[in-house]
């Protein structure tokens, strides 16, 4: 089982972009790490407590509707949308990249992934780069955890 220290570290947004451009079926996960996750190999629906058949993660593959927009902005958004999770879920929650096999969908329509292979972890400064990239946009969006208006 991989621990944080076993995983290579991606130290720049451009480094993560290169990985996404090179490989398919990569997922980003926010958790206490592969060692903790792979013991159960199952996420739990926070609302109902139901165990799901894989780990919830978010895909990094660029969707066709993104067209010719920058991959850097796509990757920044994928990190930015869930950057609130360390605050919400508590100490030790970090971002890491994995590959695996989709086995279903979770309650927020996120992929559930089994046969997990941890690839790398993401340095905190990459999350900050993603935040800055989003803030530079003409019409920046809020994080996925949006407040009512």
Buried (B, 14 or more C-beta within 10 A) or exposed (E): EBEBEEBEEBBEBBBBBBBBEEEEBBBBBBBBBBBBBBEEBBBEEEEEEEEBEBBBBBBBBBEEEEEEEEBBBBBBBBBBBBBEBBEEEEEEBBBBBBBBEBBEEBEEEBBBBBEBEBBBBBBEEBBEBBBEBBEEEEEEEEBBEEEEE
